Amino acid sequence: MERYNRHIILSEIGQIGQDKISKAKVLVIGAGGLGCPVLQYLTAAGVGTLGIIDFDVVEKSNLQRQVLFGSSSLGKNKAIAAKERLQDLNEDIVLIAYPEKLTHQNAIALFNKYDIIVDGSDNFETRYLVNDACIITNKPLVFGAIYKFEGQVSVFNYQNGPSYRCLFPNSPEKHSVQNCSEIGVLGVLPGIIGNMQANEVLKIILGIGNVLSGKLLCYNALTTQTSTLKINKFDKNFSTLSKESFHNNKISILCEIRIEEVSIEEVFNKENVQFIDVREVHEQPKVTCLNATSIPLNALKDSLLKIDSNKDKMIFCQSGIRSKQAVTILKNANMQNCFSIKEGASEILKYINKQQNVSNHAR
């Protein structure tokens, strides 16, 4: 009574409503920028069972916006780290961590255990996977997305309403859209959008207010303006789904080009190689020892003459994401022998310096 007093004294919620919250089971996909505020506020609200699935680990760059974590969380799996922090926030609810990747093989069995699914993922492949699994298991999906200074919120598959595929029937090419690790994001934006998602979850549980079904709420953090777009339902997006096609991953999600990745260790002593740096010219650190050709990603299509077709193209960037996009661009231009170096510039430089120190010591 004391913990949830401010809920209970609301006539729209009361003890009956709080009991509904305590019986609810919610699964949050991703404990990142969106997942953190969703988890914090649903935990504080007393949602009875909260599931958290995330295979990633906490990195220092996450702390700018993923305020559930602290320095003591660095290096830990996000699902496990989130559970540890949330248990201190509310010891009376059940928290279940799934330190694994969501796949076509585990999604349906997992979703069947919960009442509501919250998507806090940051890539299109997972969003389509989550959407399709929600349709098959008949679970409402609370959706959120962020991009630089803008965010989106909606509720899909709610009471026979539209799905994510009704809004975006076709996915963009893999690596064609940058995420926040490449273009940045205002630190408070995930908190704003994540809290909007948590609000939709509570409205669904309590049966109050107007749920964002059939509507996409768009928020601009720079202008503090919101707009709402109508989403129409297309039944064909539901009729083609089945458990069998989903489990076998036969549903067309992405038109992919196979990206071949290599480590700097694999290519360090190779001959007939052209290294290509697709970062912006101002980005640090400089990896001058590779004698790399500098071509920023946005100029790559117009700079094909700088690329030697007779050499193996080893492409790198700051974190290994833009290099994958570059490989896609080059393969679409019929360039052969294009590889993305897994490591970013800093790790590449560390490896090279280490090898040079070893070589000098041997002399």
C-alpha positions as a Markdown table, in Angstrom:
| # | Residue | x | y | z |
|---|---|---|---|---|
| 1 | Met | 0.0 | 0.0 | 0.0 |
| 2 | Glu | 2.8 | 2.4 | 0.9 |
| 3 | Arg | 4.9 | 1.7 | -2.2 |
| 4 | Tyr | 2.1 | 2.1 | -4.7 |
| 5 | Asn | 0.0 | 4.7 | -2.8 |
| 6 | Arg | 0.2 | 7.3 | -5.5 |
| 7 | His | -1.2 | 4.8 | -8.0 |
| 8 | Ile | -3.9 | 3.5 | -5.7 |
| 9 | Ile | -5.3 | 7.0 | -4.8 |
| 10 | Leu | -5.9 | 7.7 | -8.5 |
| 11 | Ser | -9.5 | 6.9 | -9.1 |
| 12 | Glu | -8.6 | 5.5 | -12.6 |
| 13 | Ile | -6.3 | 2.9 | -11.1 |
| 14 | Gly | -7.1 | 2.1 | -7.5 |
| 15 | Gln | -6.3 | -1.1 | -5.8 |
| 16 | Ile | -7.9 | -3.1 | -8.5 |
| 17 | Gly | -5.7 | -1.5 | -11.1 |
| 18 | Gln | -2.6 | -1.9 | -9.1 |
| 19 | Asp | -3.4 | -5.6 | -8.7 |
| 20 | Lys | -3.6 | -5.8 | -12.5 |
| 21 | Ile | -0.2 | -4.3 | -12.8 |
| 22 | Ser | 1.2 | -6.8 | -10.2 |
| 23 | Lys | -0.2 | -9.7 | -12.2 |
| 24 | Ala | 1.1 | -8.5 | -15.6 |
| 25 | Lys | 4.0 | -10.1 | -17.4 |
| 26 | Val | 6.1 | -7.9 | -19.7 |
| 27 | Leu | 9.1 | -8.8 | -21.9 |
| 28 | Val | 11.5 | -6.1 | -22.9 |
| 29 | Ile | 13.6 | -6.7 | -26.0 |
| 30 | Gly | 17.0 | -5.0 | -25.4 |
| 31 | Ala | 18.3 | -3.3 | -22.3 |
| 32 | Gly | 19.8 | -0.4 | -24.1 |
| 33 | Gly | 18.8 | 3.3 | -24.6 |
| 34 | Leu | 15.1 | 2.5 | -24.8 |
| 35 | Gly | 15.0 | -0.6 | -22.7 |
| 36 | Cys | 16.6 | 1.1 | -19.6 |
| 37 | Pro | 13.9 | 3.7 | -19.0 |
| 38 | Val | 11.2 | 1.2 | -19.8 |
| 39 | Leu | 12.6 | -1.3 | -17.3 |
| 40 | Gln | 13.1 | 1.3 | -14.6 |
| 41 | Tyr | 9.6 | 2.7 | -14.7 |
| 42 | Leu | 7.8 | -0.6 | -15.1 |
| 43 | Thr | 9.8 | -2.0 | -12.2 |
| 44 | Ala | 8.9 | 1.0 | -10.1 |
| 45 | Ala | 5.3 | 0.7 | -11.1 |
| 46 | Gly | 5.2 | -2.9 | -9.8 |
| 47 | Val | 4.8 | -4.9 | -13.0 |
| 48 | Gly | 4.7 | -8.4 | -11.5 |
| 49 | Thr | 7.1 | -10.2 | -13.9 |
| 50 | Leu | 9.6 | -8.4 | -16.1 |
| 51 | Gly | 11.7 | -10.3 | -18.7 |
| 52 | Ile | 14.9 | -8.8 | -20.1 |
| 53 | Ile | 16.6 | -10.3 | -23.2 |
| 54 | Asp | 19.9 | -8.9 | -24.4 |
| 55 | Phe | 23.1 | -10.6 | -25.5 |
| 56 | Asp | 25.2 | -7.4 | -25.5 |
| 57 | Val | 27.6 | -6.1 | -22.8 |
| 58 | Val | 27.7 | -2.7 | -21.1 |
| 59 | Glu | 30.3 | -0.4 | -22.6 |
| 60 | Lys | 31.5 | 3.0 | -21.4 |
| 61 | Ser | 29.9 | 4.7 | -24.5 |
| 62 | Asn | 26.5 | 3.4 | -23.3 |
| 63 | Leu | 26.6 | 5.4 | -20.0 |
| 64 | Gln | 25.8 | 8.7 | -21.8 |
| 65 | Arg | 22.1 | 7.5 | -22.2 |
| 66 | Gln | 21.7 | 4.1 | -20.6 |
| 67 | Val | 21.4 | 5.5 | -17.1 |
| 68 | Leu | 20.3 | 2.3 | -15.5 |
| 69 | Phe | 24.0 | 1.3 | -15.6 |
| 70 | Gly | 27.1 | 2.7 | -13.9 |
| 71 | Ser | 30.8 | 2.1 | -14.0 |
| 72 | Ser | 30.4 | -1.1 | -11.9 |
| 73 | Ser | 28.3 | -2.5 | -14.8 |
| 74 | Leu | 31.0 | -2.2 | -17.4 |
| 75 | Gly | 31.8 | -5.5 | -19.2 |
| 76 | Lys | 28.7 | -7.3 | -17.8 |
| 77 | Asn | 25.9 | -8.7 | -19.9 |
| 78 | Lys | 23.2 | -6.0 | -20.1 |
| 79 | Ala | 20.3 | -8.3 | -19.2 |
| 80 | Ile | 22.1 | -9.5 | -16.1 |
| 81 | Ala | 23.4 | -6.1 | -15.2 |
| 82 | Ala | 19.9 | -4.6 | -15.6 |
| 83 | Lys | 18.4 | -7.3 | -13.3 |
| 84 | Glu | 21.0 | -6.6 | -10.6 |
| 85 | Arg | 20.2 | -2.9 | -10.6 |
| 86 | Leu | 16.4 | -3.3 | -10.8 |
| 87 | Gln | 16.3 | -5.8 | -7.9 |
| 88 | Asp | 17.4 | -2.9 | -5.6 |
| 89 | Leu | 14.7 | -0.7 | -7.1 |
| 90 | Asn | 11.9 | -3.2 | -6.3 |
| 91 | Glu | 12.5 | -6.4 | -4.5 |
| 92 | Asp | 8.9 | -7.5 | -4.7 |
| 93 | Ile | 8.6 | -8.3 | -8.4 |
| 94 | Val | 10.0 | -11.1 | -10.5 |
| 95 | Leu | 12.9 | -10.2 | -12.8 |
| 96 | Ile | 14.1 | -12.7 | -15.4 |
| 97 | Ala | 17.3 | -12.1 | -17.4 |
| 98 | Tyr | 17.9 | -13.8 | -20.7 |
| 99 | Pro | 21.5 | -13.1 | -21.6 |
| 100 | Glu | 21.1 | -14.4 | -25.2 |
| 101 | Lys | 20.2 | -13.2 | -28.7 |
| 102 | Leu | 16.5 | -13.2 | -29.8 |
| 103 | Thr | 16.2 | -15.5 | -32.8 |
| 104 | His | 13.6 | -17.2 | -34.9 |
| 105 | Gln | 14.2 | -20.4 | -32.9 |
| 106 | Asn | 13.5 | -19.0 | -29.4 |
| 107 | Ala | 11.1 | -16.0 | -29.9 |
| 108 | Ile | 7.8 | -17.8 | -30.0 |
| 109 | Ala | 8.3 | -19.9 | -26.9 |
| 110 | Leu | 9.6 | -16.9 | -25.1 |
| 111 | Phe | 6.8 | -14.6 | -26.1 |
| 112 | Asn | 4.2 | -17.1 | -25.1 |
| 113 | Lys | 5.3 | -16.6 | -21.5 |
| 114 | Tyr | 4.4 | -12.9 | -21.5 |
| 115 | Asp | 1.3 | -10.6 | -21.9 |
| 116 | Ile | 3.0 | -7.6 | -23.6 |
| 117 | Ile | 6.2 | -7.3 | -25.6 |
| 118 | Val | 8.2 | -4.1 | -25.6 |
| 119 | Asp | 10.7 | -3.5 | -28.5 |
| 120 | Gly | 13.8 | -1.6 | -27.5 |
| 121 | Ser | 16.0 | -3.0 | -30.3 |
| 122 | Asp | 18.1 | -0.8 | -32.6 |
| 123 | Asn | 18.0 | -2.7 | -35.9 |
| 124 | Phe | 15.5 | -3.5 | -38.5 |
| 125 | Glu | 16.1 | -7.3 | -38.6 |
| 126 | Thr | 15.1 | -7.6 | -34.9 |
| 127 | Arg | 12.1 | -5.3 | -35.3 |
| 128 | Tyr | 10.6 | -7.5 | -38.1 |
| 129 | Leu | 11.4 | -10.6 | -36.1 |
| 130 | Val | 9.7 | -9.2 | -33.0 |
| 131 | Asn | 6.7 | -8.0 | -35.0 |
| 132 | Asp | 6.2 | -11.4 | -36.7 |
| 133 | Ala | 6.5 | -13.3 | -33.5 |
| 134 | Cys | 4.0 | -11.0 | -31.8 |
| 135 | Ile | 1.5 | -11.7 | -34.6 |
| 136 | Ile | 1.9 | -15.4 | -34.4 |
| 137 | Thr | 1.6 | -15.4 | -30.5 |
| 138 | Asn | -1.1 | -12.7 | -30.6 |
| 139 | Lys | 0.8 | -10.4 | -28.2 |
| 140 | Pro | 0.6 | -6.5 | -28.3 |
| 141 | Leu | 3.8 | -4.9 | -29.3 |
| 142 | Val | 4.9 | -1.5 | -27.8 |
| 143 | Phe | 7.3 | -0.1 | -30.3 |
| 144 | Gly | 9.9 | 2.7 | -30.0 |
| 145 | Ala | 12.7 | 4.0 | -32.2 |
| 146 | Ile | 15.2 | 6.9 | -32.0 |
| 147 | Tyr | 17.3 | 8.8 | -34.6 |
| 148 | Lys | 19.6 | 11.6 | -33.6 |
| 149 | Phe | 17.1 | 14.1 | -32.1 |
| 150 | Glu | 13.8 | 12.4 | -33.2 |
| 151 | Gly | 11.8 | 9.5 | -31.8 |
| 152 | Gln | 8.8 | 7.4 | -32.6 |
| 153 | Val | 6.3 | 5.4 | -30.5 |
| 154 | Ser | 3.4 | 3.1 | -31.5 |
| 155 | Val | 1.5 | 0.0 | -30.4 |
| 156 | Phe | 1.2 | -2.8 | -32.9 |
| 157 | Asn | -1.0 | -5.9 | -33.0 |
| 158 | Tyr | -3.3 | -4.5 | -30.3 |
| 159 | Gln | -6.8 | -5.8 | -30.4 |
| 160 | Asn | -6.6 | -6.8 | -34.0 |
| 161 | Gly | -4.9 | -3.5 | -34.9 |
| 162 | Pro | -2.1 | -2.8 | -37.5 |
| 163 | Ser | 1.4 | -4.3 | -37.3 |
| 164 | Tyr | 4.9 | -2.9 | -37.9 |
| 165 | Arg | 4.7 | -4.3 | -41.4 |
| 166 | Cys | 1.6 | -2.2 | -42.1 |
| 167 | Leu | 3.8 | 0.9 | -41.4 |
| 168 | Phe | 7.0 | -0.4 | -43.0 |
| 169 | Pro | 6.2 | -3.2 | -45.4 |
| 170 | Asn | 9.8 | -3.5 | -46.7 |
| 171 | Ser | 13.0 | -3.3 | -44.8 |
| 172 | Pro | 15.8 | -1.1 | -46.0 |
| 173 | Glu | 19.0 | -2.8 | -47.2 |
| 174 | Lys | 21.1 | -4.1 | -44.3 |
| 175 | His | 23.7 | -1.5 | -43.2 |
| 176 | Ser | 22.0 | 1.2 | -45.3 |
| 177 | Val | 20.7 | 3.1 | -42.2 |
| 178 | Gln | 23.1 | 4.2 | -39.6 |
| 179 | Asn | 22.5 | 3.7 | -35.9 |
| 180 | Cys | 23.4 | 5.9 | -32.9 |
| 181 | Ser | 26.9 | 4.4 | -32.6 |
| 182 | Glu | 27.6 | 5.9 | -36.0 |
| 183 | Ile | 25.7 | 9.2 | -36.1 |
| 184 | Gly | 25.1 | 9.9 | -32.4 |
| 185 | Val | 22.0 | 10.5 | -30.4 |
| 186 | Leu | 20.9 | 13.1 | -27.8 |
| 187 | Gly | 21.4 | 11.4 | -24.5 |
| 188 | Val | 18.0 | 12.3 | -23.0 |
| 189 | Leu | 16.0 | 11.2 | -26.1 |
| 190 | Pro | 15.9 | 7.5 | -25.3 |
| 191 | Gly | 14.7 | 8.4 | -21.9 |
| 192 | Ile | 11.8 | 10.4 | -23.3 |
| 193 | Ile | 10.8 | 7.8 | -25.9 |
| 194 | Gly | 11.3 | 4.9 | -23.4 |
| 195 | Asn | 9.1 | 6.5 | -20.9 |
| 196 | Met | 6.4 | 7.0 | -23.5 |
| 197 | Gln | 6.7 | 3.2 | -24.2 |
| 198 | Ala | 6.3 | 2.4 | -20.5 |
| 199 | Asn | 3.2 | 4.7 | -20.5 |
| 200 | Glu | 1.7 | 2.7 | -23.3 |
| 201 | Val | 2.4 | -0.6 | -21.4 |
| 202 | Leu | 0.6 | 0.7 | -18.3 |
| 203 | Lys | -2.4 | 1.9 | -20.3 |
| 204 | Ile | -2.7 | -1.5 | -21.9 |
| 205 | Ile | -2.5 | -3.3 | -18.6 |
| 206 | Leu | -5.0 | -1.0 | -16.9 |
| 207 | Gly | -7.3 | -0.6 | -19.9 |
| 208 | Ile | -7.4 | 3.2 | -19.6 |
| 209 | Gly | -6.7 | 6.1 | -21.9 |
| 210 | Asn | -6.2 | 5.9 | -25.7 |
| 211 | Val | -3.6 | 3.4 | -26.7 |
| 212 | Leu | -1.4 | 4.3 | -29.6 |
| 213 | Ser | -2.7 | 1.6 | -31.8 |
| 214 | Gly | -3.1 | 2.6 | -35.5 |
| 215 | Lys | -1.1 | 5.7 | -34.8 |
| 216 | Leu | 2.6 | 6.6 | -34.9 |
| 217 | Leu | 3.6 | 9.4 | -32.5 |
| 218 | Cys | 6.7 | 11.3 | -33.7 |
| 219 | Tyr | 8.7 | 13.5 | -31.3 |
| 220 | Asn | 11.3 | 16.1 | -32.1 |
| 221 | Ala | 13.6 | 17.0 | -29.2 |
| 222 | Leu | 14.9 | 20.1 | -30.9 |
| 223 | Thr | 11.5 | 21.7 | -31.4 |
| 224 | Thr | 9.6 | 19.9 | -28.7 |
| 225 | Gln | 6.9 | 19.3 | -31.3 |
| 226 | Thr | 4.9 | 16.1 | -31.7 |
| 227 | Ser | 2.9 | 14.8 | -34.7 |
| 228 | Thr | 0.7 | 11.7 | -35.0 |
| 229 | Leu | 0.4 | 9.7 | -38.2 |
| 230 | Lys | -2.4 | 7.3 | -39.0 |
| 231 | Ile | -1.5 | 3.7 | -39.7 |
| 232 | Asn | -3.8 | 1.6 | -41.8 |
| 233 | Lys | -4.0 | -2.2 | -41.4 |
| 234 | Phe | -3.2 | -4.5 | -44.3 |
| 235 | Asp | -4.5 | -8.0 | -43.7 |
| 236 | Lys | -2.0 | -9.5 | -46.2 |
| 237 | Asn | 0.8 | -8.7 | -43.7 |
| 238 | Phe | -0.8 | -11.2 | -41.3 |
| 239 | Ser | -2.0 | -13.9 | -43.6 |
| 240 | Thr | 1.4 | -15.1 | -44.8 |
| 241 | Leu | 2.7 | -15.7 | -41.3 |
| 242 | Ser | 2.9 | -19.2 | -39.7 |
| 243 | Lys | 4.8 | -20.9 | -37.0 |
| 244 | Glu | 6.5 | -23.2 | -39.5 |
| 245 | Ser | 7.7 | -20.4 | -41.8 |
| 246 | Phe | 8.8 | -18.3 | -38.9 |
| 247 | His | 10.8 | -21.1 | -37.2 |
| 248 | Asn | 12.5 | -21.9 | -40.5 |
| 249 | Asn | 13.2 | -18.2 | -41.1 |
| 250 | Lys | 11.4 | -18.4 | -44.5 |
| 251 | Ile | 9.8 | -15.0 | -44.0 |
| 252 | Ser | 11.5 | -12.4 | -46.3 |
| 253 | Ile | 12.9 | -9.8 | -43.9 |
| 254 | Leu | 16.0 | -8.3 | -45.6 |
| 255 | Cys | 17.5 | -8.3 | -49.0 |
| 256 | Glu | 21.1 | -9.0 | -47.8 |
| 257 | Ile | 24.4 | -9.0 | -49.4 |
| 258 | Arg | 26.8 | -11.4 | -47.7 |
| 259 | Ile | 29.4 | -9.3 | -45.8 |
| 260 | Glu | 32.8 | -11.0 | -45.3 |
| 261 | Glu | 34.5 | -9.9 | -42.1 |
| 262 | Val | 38.2 | -10.4 | -41.3 |
| 263 | Ser | 40.3 | -9.4 | -38.3 |
| 264 | Ile | 43.3 | -7.2 | -38.5 |
| 265 | Glu | 45.4 | -10.2 | -37.4 |
| 266 | Glu | 44.3 | -12.1 | -40.5 |
| 267 | Val | 45.3 | -9.3 | -42.9 |
| 268 | Phe | 48.3 | -7.7 | -41.2 |
| 269 | Asn | 50.9 | -9.6 | -43.2 |
| 270 | Lys | 49.0 | -10.1 | -46.4 |
| 271 | Glu | 50.3 | -8.8 | -49.7 |
| 272 | Asn | 48.4 | -7.1 | -52.6 |
| 273 | Val | 46.1 | -5.4 | -50.2 |
| 274 | Gln | 44.5 | -1.9 | -50.4 |
| 275 | Phe | 43.4 | -0.6 | -47.0 |
| 276 | Ile | 40.4 | 1.8 | -47.2 |
| 277 | Asp | 39.5 | 4.1 | -44.3 |
| 278 | Val | 35.8 | 5.1 | -44.7 |
| 279 | Arg | 35.7 | 7.4 | -41.7 |
| 280 | Glu | 35.4 | 11.2 | -42.0 |
| 281 | Val | 38.7 | 13.0 | -42.5 |
| 282 | His | 38.6 | 14.6 | -39.0 |
| 283 | Glu | 38.1 | 11.4 | -37.1 |
| 284 | Gln | 40.9 | 10.1 | -34.8 |
| 285 | Pro | 43.1 | 8.2 | -34.4 |
| 286 | Lys | 44.9 | 8.3 | -37.7 |
| 287 | Val | 46.2 | 4.9 | -38.8 |
| 288 | Thr | 48.9 | 6.2 | -41.1 |
| 289 | Cys | 51.1 | 3.1 | -40.8 |
| 290 | Leu | 48.6 | 1.2 | -43.1 |
| 291 | Asn | 49.0 | 3.8 | -45.9 |
| 292 | Ala | 45.3 | 3.5 | -46.3 |
| 293 | Thr | 43.2 | 5.3 | -48.9 |
| 294 | Ser | 40.9 | 7.7 | -47.2 |
| 295 | Ile | 37.4 | 7.7 | -48.7 |
| 296 | Pro | 34.5 | 8.8 | -46.4 |
| 297 | Leu | 31.5 | 6.5 | -46.6 |
| 298 | Asn | 29.2 | 9.2 | -48.1 |
| 299 | Ala | 31.7 | 9.8 | -50.9 |
| 300 | Leu | 32.4 | 6.1 | -51.7 |
| 301 | Lys | 30.0 | 5.7 | -54.6 |
| 302 | Asp | 31.6 | 8.7 | -56.4 |
| 303 | Ser | 35.2 | 7.6 | -55.6 |
| 304 | Leu | 35.4 | 4.2 | -57.2 |
| 305 | Leu | 38.3 | 5.2 | -59.4 |
| 306 | Lys | 40.5 | 5.5 | -56.2 |
| 307 | Ile | 40.0 | 1.8 | -55.6 |
| 308 | Asp | 42.3 | -0.8 | -57.1 |
| 309 | Ser | 40.2 | -3.6 | -58.6 |
| 310 | Asn | 43.3 | -5.9 | -58.7 |
| 311 | Lys | 43.8 | -5.8 | -54.9 |
| 312 | Asp | 41.9 | -7.2 | -51.9 |
| 313 | Lys | 40.0 | -4.3 | -50.4 |
| 314 | Met | 40.3 | -4.3 | -46.6 |
| 315 | Ile | 37.9 | -1.6 | -45.3 |
| 316 | Phe | 37.9 | -0.2 | -41.8 |
| 317 | Cys | 36.1 | 2.6 | -39.8 |
| 318 | Gln | 35.7 | 3.6 | -36.2 |
| 319 | Ser | 33.8 | 0.5 | -34.9 |
| 320 | Gly | 33.3 | -1.9 | -37.8 |
| 321 | Ile | 29.8 | -0.8 | -38.8 |
| 322 | Arg | 30.4 | 1.7 | -41.6 |
| 323 | Ser | 33.0 | -0.7 | -43.1 |
| 324 | Lys | 30.1 | -3.2 | -43.6 |
| 325 | Gln | 28.1 | -0.6 | -45.3 |
| 326 | Ala | 31.0 | 0.2 | -47.5 |
| 327 | Val | 31.4 | -3.5 | -48.5 |
| 328 | Thr | 27.7 | -3.5 | -49.5 |
| 329 | Ile | 28.2 | -0.4 | -51.6 |
| 330 | Leu | 31.2 | -1.8 | -53.4 |
| 331 | Lys | 29.6 | -5.2 | -54.0 |
| 332 | Asn | 26.6 | -3.4 | -55.5 |
| 333 | Ala | 29.1 | -1.7 | -57.8 |
| 334 | Asn | 30.4 | -5.1 | -58.8 |
| 335 | Met | 33.6 | -4.8 | -56.9 |
| 336 | Gln | 35.1 | -8.1 | -55.9 |
| 337 | Asn | 37.3 | -9.2 | -52.9 |
| 338 | Cys | 35.9 | -6.6 | -50.5 |
| 339 | Phe | 36.3 | -7.3 | -46.8 |
| 340 | Ser | 35.2 | -5.5 | -43.6 |
| 341 | Ile | 37.8 | -5.4 | -40.8 |
| 342 | Lys | 36.0 | -6.3 | -37.6 |
| 343 | Glu | 38.1 | -4.0 | -35.4 |
| 344 | Gly | 37.8 | -0.3 | -35.3 |
| 345 | Ala | 40.6 | 2.2 | -35.9 |
| 346 | Ser | 41.7 | 2.3 | -32.2 |
| 347 | Glu | 42.0 | -1.5 | -31.9 |
| 348 | Ile | 43.7 | -1.7 | -35.3 |
| 349 | Leu | 46.3 | 0.8 | -34.1 |
| 350 | Lys | 46.8 | -1.0 | -30.8 |
| 351 | Tyr | 47.4 | -4.3 | -32.6 |
| 352 | Ile | 49.9 | -2.8 | -35.1 |
| 353 | Asn | 51.8 | -1.1 | -32.3 |
| 354 | Lys | 51.9 | -4.3 | -30.3 |
| 355 | Gln | 53.3 | -6.2 | -33.3 |
| 356 | Gln | 55.9 | -3.6 | -33.9 |
| 357 | Asn | 57.0 | -3.7 | -30.2 |
| 358 | Val | 57.3 | -7.4 | -30.4 |
| 359 | Ser | 59.4 | -7.1 | -33.6 |
| 360 | Asn | 61.7 | -4.5 | -32.0 |
| 361 | His | 62.2 | -6.6 | -28.9 |
| 362 | Ala | 63.1 | -9.6 | -31.0 |
| 363 | Arg | 65.9 | -7.6 | -32.6 |
